[in-house]
Amino acid sequence: MPANTKNPFQHLIESLNPNDPQQQFFNLSKLKDQRYDRLPFSIRVLLESAVRNCDEFLVKCSDVENILNWKQTQTQTVEVPFKPARVILQDFTGVPAVVDFAAMRDAVMKLGGDPERINPICPADLVIDHSIQVDFNRKSDSLQKNQDLEFDRNKERFQFLKWGSKAFKNMRIIPPGSGIVHQVNLEYLARVVFNHNGFLYPDSLVGTDSHTTMIDGLGVLGWGVGGIEAEAVMLGQPISMVLPEVVGYKLHGTPDKFITSTDIVLTVTKHLRQVGVVGKFVEFFGSGVAQLSIADRATIANMCPEYGATAAFFPVDVVSIKYLEQTGREPQTLAYITKYLKAVAMFRDYNDATQDPDFTHIVELDLSTVVPCCSGPKRPQDRIPVSDMKKDFEGCLGAKHGFKGFQVPLERHSTTVPFHFSGKEYTLSHGSVVIAAITSCTNTSNPSVMLGAGLLAKKAIEHGLSVKPYIKTSLSPGSGVVTYYLKESGVLDYLSQLGFEVVGYGCMTCIGNSGPLPQPVVEAITQEDLIAAGILSGNRNFEGRVHPNTRANYLASPPLVVAYAIAGTVRIDFETEPIAINGEGKEVYLRDIWPTREEIQAVEKAFVIPSMFREVYEKIEKVNERWNTLDAPTDKLYTWDPKSTYIKSPPFFEGLTMKLQPPQSIKDAYVLLNLGDSVTTDHISPAGNIARNSSAARYLTDRGLTPRDYNSYGSRRGNDAVMARGTFANIRLYNKFLGKQAPQTVHLPSGETLDVFDAAERYRQSSEPLLVLAGKEYGSGSSRDWAAKGPFLLGVKAVLAESYERIHRSNLVGMGVIPLEFLPGDSADSLGLTGQERYTIAIPEQLTPRMLVDVKLDTGKRFQVRMRFDTDVELTYFHHGGILNYMIRKML
């Protein structure tokens, strides 16, 4: 805390050790307020931040009182500020953030200010993990080839990021090839308790990835925000948030010896989706938590976005400290972490029920009831017991098109397609597995499931089993530590023999970077429009995300990924059918090769050791030689290359002046798209490959690029021209105007069917404002800022939906796009809206949070909707035309 700050709570400051004035802290126990002892542990973190940062300007005494009074205020839509200790970014979302920072420096300079004032104040770490693709697999040199291709494709982006690491203070870049952002965060970046400028305080963060919540498993409060909101935090602004309800999730009982953490998290995900925890904190407690490792807790916390909560918090306990020791943290660090957390009543004993705080309400799970399961075929919350997988998939085949239906006529359910691959004939049918990927931070951070996959592979090889060569198998560990212990324990070779070669250190298949399938496989699938399957140890399986040719995608534990790869199909009942018949003609069942929890724990205890973590992370920032030798500019202002197709100065600040403009009503807007429920950020802003017949492809071709150089949408997030053309470019986007899935819409004045970008351009040329109609859960999925920036650039002034995913609504606000919400009971269907109408939305000059506004159609129909600016701060951003404009004016 700066010496000149007048903090009304300075009397709470004391030293952790009387002889060491460098370790001071705000002792919340000295508040002598009984309410503090009843607060959920997650709310105590918010309170500490408010007390420490209280300046009666950004954070006020009344905010501290509101948080202390959580039990009464939690249901009253009370707004409080929160200043996280740090920010974490990955490169897909980090590149546009650094682009915005560079453009903001230009804008500040044009307005006569000092551009170097645009600089991160809050510490920021950016981990490059989203760029690598599975172009090569099943070969011992796949890793090197994929990493070389990653660098060749992304050299310009990497140069830009390296410039950013030099030009901006307080920003650290973790080079490509190091691991997945959330696993690196867990194993290396997490402080648990910050020791900064002589003060101790809880580690906390926000991140530009929705799965930032993984760190909650270690007792570090964190969640995903939009890239735009993260930029404001980096510039020293607090997050304005509604004080959340906290759902207590009580775990008890003991899981069966064959159960994995993946089975538990998929069960929790479905359960909490049913309970309804959107916008709430979930805090875990009970004796069952004490039985879970930090890796298990992190797996559960990782999938927090899939069950809809803001955070999924496991307070620090003795298991947390043992994990920090296992991952190579220093003894003196562990000592002050433990002493500080106990001093401020933030250290938990899960077996002591007297420590249980108050919760909004409590739900329970008996761990002994968890069974092996998967989730799919299109949503992570659609859990299926493994024993029901065959029946469930076959039911989905014929069911009406939807989250659990493909609408395949009954006479085609048994369709088979023969094809040749590597000189042999094979057959594909509905449910054939063509992608099997051990991937994603959700599971690759967990030694138990990774070693479980390795032990299953070992037993499979010993039983004479194999994986068909056309199945695209891959292993993308979350950090170098994983490869280390898989190799040292002797199981990596068995995984390799089944085709699960290490292909890279990054998100890869989980975010759609699955690379191409063999052409004969693609042709067989398209010939009969087969519902081919992908099986992955990921956290997202939305349609069109994993691969365009896998319409059924299932989330599963790493051992089950290997099992389904061996089986070659999801149409199998492992209880009654053999997983395969070996070369000797013997039937082998899954139970014959499945490792027990005791077997896995014995190997983990022997081979997952602190020295591995220290060795890997001591050299993490210097291990990539190509990064080390990469030349990058050194100027404080970035020199934009007008020929670049990766990095482009965005148009967000064009025409920006110091004077605010009053809000304008939206008059006679056309509907650009008429959408249904659960439109995800993958639908709005794809991250996968750029289709050859898309608007983005035409833009790149006009600039001399060939299809092999297109790369992915995710890799081109630093170029607004590509991203605007990629907005709503997902081939699985269902637009009611068309009555089918297509990245197109109807240009209403002419009646022509066009690519969405081309239709928006027509509207822009005639100065017509645009609106998007949608159903429930609009913007669910990853926290992609381009899912808000893209519509903004297309001319979308507002979205009218039944409900929103939390982060996406915030992103829309950050870009000045108005999130409008139908009143309870209303929807486009109930109001008889076709989308063919023109919409006028009256925006008054005096705005209040969550106010109702009038909508008038050109048909004469009128109705009211709620304007989802939830806080006064969000209204401030809107008045400025977005959060970045606000920050620039504030800096001047």
N, C-alpha and C positions, 0 to 999 in steps of 0.2 A: 504494500500500500504506500503510495507516494506520501512524503512527509507533509506536504502542504495541503493534503486532502482533509477537509473537515468532516470526519465521519462521526455521527452522533453515538456510535457504538464503540468508540475507542476504549471505553472503560472495560470492555470485555477482553482486551488484548493481554495475553500473558505468554511467558516463555515455556516451551515444552520441557526444557531442561534449565533449571535456574542458572547454571554456569554457561549457558550458550544462548546469547541474545539473538543469534541468527535464526533460531527456530521459534519464531513467535506465531501465535495463532489467535483467532477469535474464539474464545471458549463459550460456546452457546449454553453450556450447562450453567454459567453464571447469570443467565437471564432469569434464573429462578422462577421459571414459568412452567407450571404443570402441563400446559398444553404441549410443550416441546416433547416431553416423554411419551406422549400418545400419538405423535405424528408418525406416519409411515416413513421408513428410512429414506425413501426416494425424495419425499417432500423436505426432509431435513437438509438434503443437499441443496435444494432450491433456497431454503431459508439461509443457509450459511453464505451462499453467493450474494443474497440480498443484503445481509448484515455487513459483509466485508466490503461491498461496493456501494453502500449507501452514501449518497452525496446530496440528497434532497433535490436532485435534478433528474438524472436518468433513473435513479433508484431512490425511493422515498421511504420515510419511516412508516407511512401508511401501507406500503407494499410489504414491509416486514410484518406488520400487524395482520394483514390479510393472510399471509402464509401461516403465521402462528395460529390464526383462527380458521385453519383449513377445514376443520370438521363442520363448521357452519357455512363457510364461503364456497366450498367445492361445487355446490349445485347452483350457484348464483351467477355464473358467467363473470367471475371476477378476473380482471386482467392483471398480470404481474410481469415484471421484467426478469429476465434470467441472462446472466453473463457467463457463458461457458468458459472453462479454462483454456480450451484450445479448439482448433478446427482440423478435420481430416478430409482429404479429397482423394479421389482417384482420377486417372487421366482423362476419361471420357467427359466427366463433369469438371475436372480441374482445368483442362485446356480452355474451355469457354470462360471460366472464372478469370484465368490469367489474361485472356483476350479482353475481357471487360475491364480489368484493372489497367491494361495498357491503353485502351480507348478512353478510360476515365482520365488518365494522365493527359492525353491529348486534349480532352474537353476542358479540363481545368486550366491548361495553358492557354487555350483559345479565349477563355473568359478572364484571363489576366492573373490567374493564381499560380501557386508554386506546385508543379506536377509531382514533386517528390513527397508531397503531403499524402498522396494516394499510395499507401503503404500498409501492409498488414500490421496491426497493433497486437492482435491476439495471435499467438503462435499457430502456425499452420504447417501440416505435413501433407505432402502429395505423393502418393504411391502409384507408380506406373504399372498397372496390372490388367488393363482392359483392352490392350492393343493386339495381343498375340492370338493367333488363330490356329486351329488344328488343320493345317494344310498337309502335314505329313504325319503319319502314324504307323505303328506296327514295325518300325525299323529302329535299330539301335541309335542311329544318328538323327532321329526325328526331332529331338529337342534342339540340337544345334541348327538344323535346317529351318525350323519354325522361328527360332530366335533371330537368325540371319534375315529371314524374310520379313519379320516384324520390324527390324531396323531399316531395311531397304524401303519398306512401305511408309514408315513413319518418321524418317530422318528429319523432315522439316518440322514436324510437331515436336520431336524430341529436342531439336535445336531451340525452338521457341521456349519450351519448358526450361531448358538449361539457362537461356537468357533470363527467364523470370526468376530462377533461383539466385541469380547474381544481382539482378536489378532491384528486387524487392527484399527488404529486410524481413527477418522473422519467418522465412518460408524455406522449408527443407524438402528436397526432392529425393525420394527413394527410387533408384533407377529401375528400368525394366529387368526382368529376370530374377527379381528378389522374392516375389510371392504375392499373395492376394492381400489387398489393403486391410481387411478386417483381421486376418490371421497375423499379419505383421503388427497390427495395432495391439492385438492380444499378447503376442509373444515378446514384443520389443518396445513399442511406442508408449504403451500404457504406463502411467506413473502411479496410479491408484491414489496417491497423495502427492500433490505438487509441493515442491520445495523451491520457491522462487522469490528473489529479492528479500530474503530473510523471513518470509512467511510460509507457513504450511496451510494448505487448504485442499479439499477433495478434488481429485481429478474429475473432469467432466468435459463433455465435448458435443459438438454437432458435426455432422458429416454430410457430404454431397452424395451420399449413397444411402438408400433406405435401410440397408442391412448394417448400418452403423450400430444399431442396437445390439449387435453381437457382444460388444464390450460390456454391456449391462451384466453379462454372466460373470464378470470378474469384480462386480461391485463398483464399476465406473459408470455413472449415469450419462447416457448418450443416446441420441436418436438422429434420424435423417431429416434434413431440411432441403429446400430447393437451393440450387447453386446461387441464386440471386440473394436469398436470405443469408446464406453462408458468407457471401462477400461483405454484407453489412456487419456481421459478427467479426470478420477479420479486420474491419475498419473501426472496431471498438464499440459498436452498437450492441445493446442488449437485445435479445429476442423478446418480443412481446407475446406472451402466451396466456391462454385462459387457464387458471389454476385447475388442474385436472382432478377428476375422480380417480381413486386408486382402488383397483380390484385386488383383494387378497386371494392369491391362488395357493391353496394348501395342498401340499404333497405328502402322502403317507403310504405305507406299505412298501413292499420290496419287489422290484421287477423280476420276472422269470429270467433264468440264466441264459436263455437264448434271445432275449430282447436287447435291441440296440438303442442308442440315444435317438437315432432317426425315427424309430417306431414311437418313442415317447413324444418327440416334437410334432410328428404328424398327428398324433392323438390329441395333443394340447391344441394344435392349430384348429382342428375341426371343432373341438369343444368350445374354445373361446370365440370362434366365429358364431357359434350358436348362442353363446351367452350375450355377445355384443359388447365389444370393448373399444370401438372406434373412438379415437380422441382421448382415451384414458391411459393411465399408467396401470401396469400389472406388476404386482410385487409378490414374489414367491416366498413362502414360509412353510414351516412344518418339519417334522422329523425326516420326511422323505428327501428334503433338500440336502441334508447332511450326507446322504448316501451317494449323491451325484458329484462327479468330478467337475472341475471348472470347465473342461472340454464339453461335458454333457450339458452343463448350465449354459455355456456359450452357444451350443447348438440350439437350445430352446429359445434363447434370447435372439439369436440370429433371425429366426422366422417370425419375429414380432410383426413385421409389416404384413405377413400373410394372414395373421389373425386380427390385424387391424389396429392394434394398440399403438400408442406413441412410444412407450418404453416398456421393457420387460426386465425388471430389476431384481437382482440377487444381491442383497447386502453382503459386505465383506465378512468372512468368518475365517476360522483357522485353516480350512481347505484352500481358501484364496491365498493365504500367506504361503502355504506349502507349494502351491502352483508357482508363485513368484520365485520361490527358492528353486524349484525344478527348472524353471526357464532362465536361470542364471542371474537373477537380480542379487545385488550385493547385500551381505548380512546387515550392515549399518542402515541400509535403506529399509529393509524389512522391520528393523527395530523401531525407527521413527514412524513408519506407517502404522504399525500395531499400536504404539503408545498414543499417537495422535487420535486415531479413530476411537480408541477406548475412552480417551479424555472427553471427546465430544459426543459420546453415546451413539456412535455409528458402527460399532463392531458387534456382530451378530453371533448368537449361539442358537442354532436352529432347534436344538433339543430343549431349550428353555422357553416354555410357553409364556412365562411372565414377561418376556421381552416382546411378545406379539403386540404390535401397535393397533390403533384403530384403522379400519378400512371402510370404504364406502359400502362394499358388501363382499362376501366371501364365497368362493366356489372351491370345490375339492376334486382331487383325482387320486384314486387308489392305484399306485404303480403296479400292483399285482394284476390289475385288469387289462394292462396294455398287451396287445398282441402284435406279431409282425405285420407290417402294413406298407402300402404304397399310397401315393396320391395322384389323381388324374381322372381323365386323360387331358383335361384342359385347365384345371385350376388347382392350386396347392392345398386348398381347404377340403377338397373332395377325397377324403381318406377312404381307402379300401383295404380290408384285411387281405393278406396275401392268399388266404384260403378261398377268398371270393373273387380273385382277380380274373380268372377265366370267365366265370359267369357274368361278372360286371362288364368286361369288355364286350362280350357277345351281346349283352343287353344294350350297350351303347351303340353297337353297329346299326341296329334297326330303329333305335329311338329317334324321335323327332330332332332335327338339328338344334343344338344348344350345347350347354356346358357338359352334358352327359349324353350327347347324341350326335350321330353322324348321318342318319337317315339313308342308310344303304339298303336297297330293296332285299327282301329275304332271299330271293333266288340268287343273289350275288354274294351271300355270306361265305360260301365255300369256294369262291373264285381263287384260282392259283395261276401264277405266271412263271413259266420256266425261263431261265436266262443263263448265259455263260459268263463265268468269271475265272480268269487265270487258267483257262483251258478245261474247266470242269463245269458241269451243268448243276444248277441249284434251282430251288423253287421259292418264290415269295407268295404270301397270302396276306389277308387281313390279319393284323396283329404281329406280323413278322418284325423282329427287332433288327433295325439297321444302324442304330447309334446306341452305343453303350459307353457312358462317360463317367469315370470317377473324377468329379470336378466340384468346384464351388467351395466357398468359405464355410458353408453350413456344416460340411462334414470333413473336409480335408484338414481342419484344425484339430480333429479329434483322434488321438492315437488309437483308441479302442476300436473304432469302426474301420480305420485304415489298416491296422494290423489284422482286424477280422477279415477284411477282404483278402489280405495277403495269405493268411492261414487257410482260408477257403480255397484260394487258388492253388496252394501247395497240395492240399488234399485232392483237389480235382485232377491235378497232373498225376498224382500218385495213383489215382483211380483210372487213368488213361483217357481223360476227357479233354476236349479242345473247344475252341470257338471258331465258327465258320469264318473264312478269310474275308468275306465281303462285308462283314459287320464292322462298322467304324468304331473301334475300341480306342480309348485314350485314358491316360492318367495325368491329371494336371494338379500336382501338389500345391498346397497353399503357401508353403515356404520350403527353403532348402533343408530345414530340419526334418521334414517328413521323408524326403528322399534318403536322408542320412539314416534314420532309424529303420526304414524299410529295407535298406541295403544291409545295415549291420545285423539285423535280425534274420537275414537270409531269405525273406519272402519276396523281395523285389524281382528276383530271377523268375519265380513262378508266375508272378503277374505278367512279366514280359513274355513268357512262353504262351500265355493265353491272349497275347496281343495288347495288353495294357502297358505299353511303353510310356515312360515319362515324355510328354510332348511339349511341356512348357510350364512356367510358373505364372499363372494368371487365371482369370475367371473363365475364359475360353467357352466351352459348350454352354455353360449356364446362362451366358448373356447373348447367345446366338453366334458366337465365333467358332462354330463347329466345323467350318470349312466345307469343301465340296464332298458329296458322296460319289462313289464310283459311278461312272456314266451308265453301265449296264443295270445297276440298281435303280437309278433314277428313271431309266426308260421302262423298266419292269413295273415300277410304281405308277407311272403316268399312263402306261398302256391300259390298265384296268382301273385307274383311280383308286389304288389300294390305300387302306388306312394303315400305313406303316407306323411302327412304334419306335420311339426313342426312350431309353431308360437312363436316368442320370441322377447322381447324388447331389442335386441342386436344390434351389428354393423357388424357382419359377418355372412354370410349364405352360404359360399362356399360349394359345394357338398362334402359330407363325413365329414364335420366339426362337425355339431351339434350332429348327431347320424348316425351310418351306415344304420339304417332302415328308416330314414326320408329323402327321396330323394328330396322332395320339402320343402324348408324352407323359411319362410317369416319373415322379420323384421317389427315390428309394435309397436305402442305406448302401454304402459301398459294397458290402458282401452280396446284397441282392442284385446290384448292378452286374456283378460278375456272374451270379447265378442265372439271371435272365439272358445274359450274353451267351452262356453255355447252352441254355435251352433253345435260344434263337427265336422265341416267341413269347408273348404275354398270354397266349391262350393255352395255359398249362395250369393244372392243379398239382402243386408240389406235394400235397398230402397223398394223392393216389396215383400220380403218374411219375415215371422216372424222369429226372432232369435230362438224361441222355443214356444212350447205350454205347458202351466203350468198344474198343477194337476187338475185344474178345467175345463180344455179344452179350455181355453182362449188363443188366439194368442197374443204374446207379441213381439213387434218390438224393434229394437235397439234404435230408437228414443224415446221410452217410458222410457228407463233407462239411457240414456246418460246425464251426468252432464254438465252444462254450465260452461264457464270460470268464470262467476261471482260466482257461487256456490263454485267452487274450491278455488278461491281467498279468499273468506270469511273464509273458513276453514283454509287455509294456514296462513292467518294473525293472526288467533286466536291461532294456535297450533305450528307453526314453530318459536321458540323463542330462543334468545341467551343462556339462561340458559341450554337448552338441549345440545347445542354444548359444552359448558364449562364442563358440568357434564360428558359427554361421553369421551371427549378428555383429560381431566385431568388425567384419569387413563388408557389411551389407552396402554401404554407400560407395565403396570403391571396387567391388568385385567385378563389375561389368566393364571390360576393357574398351568396348566400342563406345560406351557412354563416356568413359574417362577421356578418350581422344577426340570426342565430338567438339568441333568448333562452334561457338555461339557468339552473337553480338554482345557487346559490353555497354552500349549506350543506355542511359536511363529512360529515354523515349524509344519505343520500338520503331524500327524502320520497316513499314509495311511494304511487301512485295506485291504490286498489282497483278502479277502473273500467278500468284500462289493460288492453288485450289484447296489448301489446307488451312491457312491462316489469313484472315481478312478482317479489316477494321469494320466493326458492325455499325449499322446506321442508327443505333438507339439514341445517340446524343445529337443527331443532326438538328440544327435549328434551336438547340437548347439555349434559353436565356435565363437571367436571374429572376424574371418576373413570373409569378404563378398565373395560370389561366383558370377561370372558373369552370366547374364541371359542366359538360355539355350533354344534353339529352341525346338519345340515339333515335334517329328518325327514319322510318321506312326501311329498316334493315331487311335484307334477304337472308334466308337460312342457307348457309353453305353446306351443312351436313345435317341429316336427321338420323340420330344414332339411338341405340337401345341401352341396355344395362351393361355394367362392367366393362365399359370401354377403358382399356388400360393405356398407360403411357407408351407401351409397345405399339399399340394401334396408332397413337397420335404421333409419336416420334420414334420410328424404328431404329434399332441399334445394329441390325444385321446387314447383310450384303445389299448392295445397291442393284436393283433389278435393271437389266439391260434396256427395257422398254419404258423406263420411268423418266419423269421430268429431270431428276437429278442426273441421270445417265446422259440425257441429251445435253445438259449444261456442261458436263465434263467432256463429252465427245467434242463439243464445239470448241473446247480449249485444248484439243489435241491428244486427249487421253484415250487409251484403248480399254476395253472391259477388264483386262487383267490388272489394270492400274486403278480401277475405281476404289478399291478398298471398301471399308464399311462406313455406314452412316456415323457410327460411334466415333470412328477415327477422324471424321471431317466436321466434328462439332465446333471447330474453330472457324468455320466458313459459313456465314449466315446464308449465302446464296444457295449452297448445297442443302443446308438444313431446312430452309423455307420450302424448297422443292421436295424435300423428303417428308414434310409434315403431312400426316394422314396418308402415307404411301404404303402402309402395310396391306399386303394382298389379302389378309383375313379380316379387313375392316368391313363390317356389315352396315351398309347405308340403306335406310328404308326407302330413299328415293329410287334406288336401283332394285331393291328386293333380292340382293345377292351380295356375296363378298367380293369386293374389288376396291382398289385404291382410287376410286373415281367418284364423281358426283354429277348432278344435273345442273347446268347453268340455267337457272329458272327463266330469265328473260327470253332466251333463245330456244330452250328445250334441248340443247345439245348435251350429250354425255362427254365429259372431259376429265382428264386428270385433275385432282383437287387443286393443285397449284395453278394450273392453266385456267380453271374456272375462277379462282380468286383473282388472277391477273385481269380477267375480263371485267370483274366487278370493280377492281381498283381503277382501271382505265376510265370507267364511267362514274367514279367517286361514290360508289354504293357501299354503305356500311354492312357488315356481316355479323351473323349470329350462328351459334351452334346449338342445336337441340339435342338433349341426351336424357338417359334414364338414371338409374341408381348407380352409385359407386363410380362416378365419372372420374377418370384419372387414377385409378388404382394401379398398383405396380411400382416400378422403380421411380426414384425421385429425380426425374429428368427435367432440367430447366428448359430444355428445348421444346418440351411438350407445352410450355407456356409461351416461350419466345417465338416458336414457329407460328402458332395461330395469330399472335400479335402482328408478325410480319405479313401474314396473309390478309390482314385487315379485319380480323375478328374483334369486335368491340365488347362482346359479352358471350358467356355460355349460360344457357338455361337448362338446368339438370334437376333431377329429383334429389340427389345427394352427391357429395364429393369425397374423394380421398383427401386426407388432411394435408399432406405435403403439396399435392397438386393445386388445391385451392389456394394455398399460400403462394405458390409460384405464380398463379394467375394474377393475384393481387400485386405481387412484386413487379409484374410487367404492365400493370394498369388495365388489365382485362377484367371486366366486372363479372364475378361469379354470382349468378342469380339462381335462386332455388325455389322450385314449386312449393306451395304451401302443403302441409300434411293432407293427404287424400287426393291431391291434385297430381296430374301427370299430363304429358302430351296427349295420351290416349283418352284420359277421362275428360279433358277439355275439348276433345275433338280437333286437335291441331294436326294438320297434315304436313306442315313445314312449307307449304306453297304460299302461305300468307306473308305479308310484310309487317314488321314489328316496330312499333314506336314505344320506347321505354322512357318515361319521364324521370329525369334525374334532377332533384331539387338542389339549390345551392347549399342549403343547410342539411348536412348529412349526419346521421347518427348510426352507431353500430347495429347491424342486423335489422335495419328499418325495412318497412314494406314500401314497395314502389308500384306504380300502375303500369300495366302493359295494355296497349291498344293495338288491335290488328286492323288492316285495311278492309277487313270484312265487317267491321263494326263491333266485333267481340271485344270485351274488356275483362281483365282479371288482374289479381295482385300476385306478386312474387316477393320473396325475401332477398334483399341485397346482402350477400354473405361477406361483408366487411365486418369481422367479428370484434375488432378492437379499435380504439381511437388512433392507435399508431398505424393500423392498416388504412384507415381513412386518410391519414396524413400522407402516406405513400401514394394513394390514389390521387390526391390533390396535386401532387408533384409529378404525376404521370409515371409513377413507378419508383421503386426503392432506390435504384441507381441514380436517377435524377435527384432524388432527395439527398443522397449522400454527397453528390457533387456540389449542390448548393450549400450544404452544411459545411463542406470543406472550405468554401469561399467566405 
